[in-house]
Amino acid sequence: MSQAQALPTSPLKQFWLKWRFHLNILLILIPLGFMPKYFADAKLFRGEGGLGANVVSDIKVGQWSLDLAELRDEAPRADGPAGHFKLFNAALCKTCTEGAKAIYLRIGKPRSLRAAGTIFFGAPYRMITSLPIPPRTKPDADLWITIEGWDGSMHQASIPLAQASPSTVAWLKKQGGTK
């Protein structure tokens, strides 16, 4: 009879056999580190976390009143060659949703309804739009809100960009003369 001899194992196999349990625990713990952000985003998108950051309440635009907020308090995000964009949320007041056909947002005063800006989409109590930030925007610019009524009327109001999105103004000042 011959005795069974142990085959030599490679260092990689020895490492795996010794540390596989600990590596599997890491595979569980790493995703858990991202869970608070996930739950905060889910709460925000369900509407339980409010409208967003820097809420500007009761903006009167004609017969309507709306609240406007940036989705996140951060600098505009680059979207490839299309430039930089900032997400804004809006909500019409509970009693004034009737008669509004479309709501637009733009930096700078629109020349006409054809250049009214980006359109908000979604339910009247939680709408969203992705606003392009032109490279030559001045930090003291205004955001213009245009509401088109079903009767063809057009109503406008403006608020300072610094009030609606201080992070965008800080980003514009940081850009300075580079653009």
Residue pairs with C-beta under 8 A, 6 or more apart in sequence:
9 17
40 49
43 49
44 50
44 52
44 71
47 125
47 126
50 69
51 67
51 68
51 69
51 89
51 90
51 91
51 126
52 69
52 70
52 71
52 72
52 88
52 89
53 69
53 70
53 71
53 72
53 73
54 69
54 70
54 73
54 163
54 164
54 165
54 166
55 67
55 68
55 69
56 67
56 68
56 69
56 159
56 163
56 164
57 67
58 65
58 67
58 93
59 65
59 66
59 67
59 68
59 145
59 157
59 159
60 157
61 145
61 146
61 147
61 155
61 156
61 157
62 147
62 149
62 153
62 155
62 157
63 96
63 99
63 155
64 92
64 93
64 96
64 99
64 100
64 147
64 155
65 92
65 93
65 96
66 90
66 91
66 92
66 93
66 103
66 145
67 90
67 91
67 93
68 88
68 89
68 90
68 105
68 143
68 145
68 159
68 164
69 88
69 89
69 90
69 164
70 86
70 87
70 88
70 89
70 164
70 165
70 167
70 168
71 87
71 88
71 89
71 128
72 87
73 166
73 167
74 167
75 167
75 168
75 170
75 171
76 84
76 85
76 86
76 133
76 168
76 171
77 84
77 85
77 86
78 84
79 85
82 132
83 132
83 133
83 134
83 135
84 132
84 133
84 135
85 130
85 131
85 132
85 133
86 130
86 131
86 133
86 165
86 168
87 128
87 129
87 130
87 131
88 105
88 128
88 129
88 131
88 164
88 165
89 126
89 127
89 128
90 103
90 105
90 120
90 127
90 128
90 129
90 145
91 124
91 125
91 126
91 127
92 100
92 103
92 124
92 125
92 127
94 125
97 124
97 125
99 149
99 150
99 151
100 124
100 147
100 148
100 149
100 150
101 148
101 149
101 150
102 119
102 120
102 147
102 148
103 119
103 120
103 127
103 145
103 146
103 147
103 148
104 110
104 116
104 117
104 118
104 119
104 120
104 145
104 146
104 147
104 148
105 117
105 118
105 120
105 129
105 131
105 143
105 144
105 145
105 146
106 115
106 116
106 117
106 118
106 131
106 143
106 144
106 146
107 117
107 131
107 133
107 134
107 137
107 141
107 142
107 143
107 144
107 161
108 137
108 141
108 142
108 144
109 142
109 144
109 156
109 158
110 116
110 117
110 144
110 146
110 156
113 146
113 148
113 154
116 146
116 148
117 131
117 144
117 146
118 129
118 130
118 131
118 132
119 129
120 127
120 128
120 129
121 127
121 128
121 129
122 128
131 143
133 168
133 172
135 175
135 179
136 179
137 161
137 172
138 172
139 161
139 162
139 169
139 172
139 173
140 160
140 161
140 162
141 160
141 161
142 158
142 159
142 160
142 161
143 158
143 159
143 160
143 161
143 164
144 156
144 157
144 158
145 156
145 157
145 158
145 159
146 154
146 155
146 156
147 154
147 155
147 156
148 154
149 155
161 168
161 169
162 169
